[in-house]
Amino acid sequence: MMPPVMRRLSALPAFVLFCALVCAPSEGHAQTILSPSGLESPALEIPTPVLEPFLATYEAQYHGKPAGSATMRVVHDHDSQWRVDLGIEGRRGLAGVLGLNLQQSTAFDVIGDAYRPLGQSTVRKGLFMGRKTVGTYDWNKASARWQGDLKPQHRQPVALQPGDMSGLLINLAIIRDARPGAILRYRFVEGGRVRDHVYEVAAEPETVTLGELSYTTLRIARTNGGNDDTVVWVAQGVPTPVRILQREDGEDAVDLRLIEYK
């Protein structure tokens, strides 16, 4: 990973982080990397990124129109304790009304190469809605539980498996695991829900231009999201996704594109 250097980009339309991280649960770091043939992906000469603190700023669009901004931050608290935060602020049009205002956080530790969630919280705000949930992952009991504004069935304990992750941690894992042509499998456990996510990494890189800078990226698309598609673009040396796009029923919904990181 390159040293923390400020990268600035001109303002651009964006839809990405919100649903990829918030709406799209996934299969945690019971992570498997497979080639398209189903066999384990061969070793590639791509260095595995080292987890380091960073702060990234995004511009957000909602259905193709400017909607606000977003930040993603990783903080190293102490020893093996870390925290990843996502904040999205919808300031324009329907974004604020419909609740494109989000604060989400996951406290986690790093065991070997696994990101293990310890606590998770989500706060959503909108003109006609407001919701807060808080969850705890108890690895000694192999159980997780959430409290707050949830349906009764989502307040019940969830049995944990090694490798389970929150949505925010899955985004970090995708950056770590992306290899051309690989299939990435994770188990998402968050908000009292458990869902498997499968992502396919493009076999060839593509160029993503953001303002005055261009990135050579790998395109990573979720393949089992039904009507909700999640696409993430990652670039070697960049600790955060360059772009995250959530599509609903074939149309772009929330789009986040990187403005700067340090």
N, C-alpha and C positions, 0 to 999 in steps of 0.2 A: 504494500500500500504506500502511495506517495506520502510524503510528510504533509502535515496540515497546511495547505496553501489555499488562499482565498480564490475562488473561481467566480467570476461575475458573468451574467448573461443578461441579455435584454429581456424585457417582459414578453411573455408568450402565452398563448392559450394553453390550458393544461387540464387534464382530468386524471388523476391517477391514484394517489395514495388513499383517498377516502374509502372507497369500497374495496380496494385490494386488501386493505388492512382491516377495515371495519366490517364490511359486509361479507367478506369472503373468508370463511373459516378454512382451515387447511390441516393437513396431516403433519403433526409435529416432527421433531428431529428423530423419530424412528425413521430417519431419513434414508432413502434408498436412491442411488444414482444408477440408472439403467440406460443402456443404449436403445435406440429404436427397435432393435431385434429382441429386446428383453434380457439381454446379457449384460453383465456388469460392464460399465463403461471403462475402456482401457485408460491407463494413466496418461494424462496429457501434460505437456510441459507448460502448465499455467500455474503460477504460484497461488497458493491458497491465501486469501486476504487475512490479515491479522486484525482482530477486533480492537479498535481504538476509539476513544471519544471523538465525537464530531457534532457539528451543528449545521444543518442544511435548511435552506429556505426555498420554497416552491411558490409558483403562481398557480392558482386554481381556476379552472373553468368548469361551468356547469352547463351541460347540453350545448357546448360550443361557444358560450358567452362568458366573458370575464366575471368571476364570482368572488374572488378574495385571495387569500394567501394561506400557506401552510408551513409549518416547521417540523422537522424531525431531528431529535437529539439523542445521542448516546452518552451517558455519564458513567464514569467508573467511580463508584462510591468508596469501596475499600476492599483489599484482598481480592476475592473472587466475586464480590458483589457489584452488580451493574444495574443500570436502569435505562430503558428506552422510552422516549416520550414522543407523542404525535399531537400536534395542535393544528386544527383547521378553523379558519375564521371566514365565514361567508358574509360579505359586506354589500353585495349588490343583488338586485332583482329578487328572484324567487329563492336564491341560495339561503339567505338569512331566514326567510319565512318558513322554508321547508326543513330547516334544521341542519344546514351545512355548517354547523358550529360544533366542534368536537374537541375534547381533551381526553387523551387516552395515554395510559402509562402501564408498563410492565417492569417490575423488579425481577431480576434473574441472577443466577450464578452460572459459571462456566465450569463444567465438569468434563475434563478431557476436551473433546471438540464439540460437546453438546451444550446448547443454550437451554438451561432448565428454569422455567418460570417459578417464581415464589409468590408473587402477588400481582394483581391486575385490577385496574379501575378504568371506567369509561363514564364520561359526562357529556351528554348531548343537550344542546339548547336550541330552541327555535321559538318563533312567535306563538305557535300553537302547541308546543310540546317542550318537555324537559324530562331528562331521564338520567339516573345515576345508578351505577352498579359497581360493586366491589367484590373481588374474589380472592381466595387464598388457596394455594397449592401446597398440600401437606404431603411431602414425599415420604415421610416416615410411615404414614398410614396409607400411602398410595391413593389419596383422595383429594378432590378439589371441590370447593363449594362457593356459590355466589349469593350475595344479598343485594337488595335494592329493588329497583323497578323492573321486575321480571315476572314472567308467567310462572304459576306455581310449579310446573314441571321442570322449569329451569333453575329452581332453587334447591333441587334435590342434589345430593352428593354425586359426583362423577368419578368413576374409577380411573386412576391414572395409569398410563403405560410409559415405560422408558421412551424418551424422545418426544413426548407431548409438548406442544408449544402454543403460545398465544399467536394472534395474527401479526403483531408487531415483530415477534421473534422469527416468525416464518419469513418475513421480508428480509431480515438480516441473514437468515440461513440461505435464502436464494442467492444473495450476493456471494456468499462463501462457496456455494456448491455448484454454481453455473459452469458447465462445460459444454462445448459444442455438441449437439446431438443427444444430450443426456435427457433422461426422464427423471424428474425429481418428485418424490412422494413424501408427504408429511401428514401428520395427524394434528388437526386443530382442536384445541380444547379451550373454550372461552365462553363466558356468559351462560354456563350451564349446558352448552351444546358441544357435541363432538361430531366432526366431519372430516372425511378424508379429502385431501387435495392432491391433484396430480398436475404437474407442470411439464411442458415439453420445451426444451431449449433448442433454438434454431441451430441448424448445422453450420451455417455461415454467418459471419458478422455483418452488421449493417450500420450505416452512418446515420446518426441522429444529430441534427443541427439545432442548437438552442441559442438564439441570438447570434453573437459573434463567434461562438465556439462550436466546434463539431466534435462528437465523440464516436469512437468505434465501439459499438455495443453488441451484446447478445440479446436477442428478443426471446422472452420467456412467457409462454402463454398457458393459462390454466385450461385443461382439457376436459374437466368433469364438472363445470360450473352450471350446466344447463343453459338457461336463458341469460345468465349473468356471466359475462366474459371478463377475465382479468388478464391484462398484459403488462409485463414489467420489462423495462430495458435497463441493463446494467453495463457498466464500463469498467475495465480493469484499472485499478488504482483509485477509483471513486468509491468511497465507503457507503454511499447511499444510492438508491435507485435514481437513475437519470430521469426516468419518466415512469409513471404508473397510470394506467388507463383502465377505467371500469366502464364496460359496455352493458347496457340493459336492452334486451329484445333487439339486438343488432344495432343499437344506436349508442353513440358516445354519451355517457352520463357525467361522471366526475373525472377530471383530467388534471393531473399535477405534473408540472415540468420544472426541473431544477433551475433555480436562479443563481444560487451561490452555495458554497460549502466551505467549511474551514475546520 
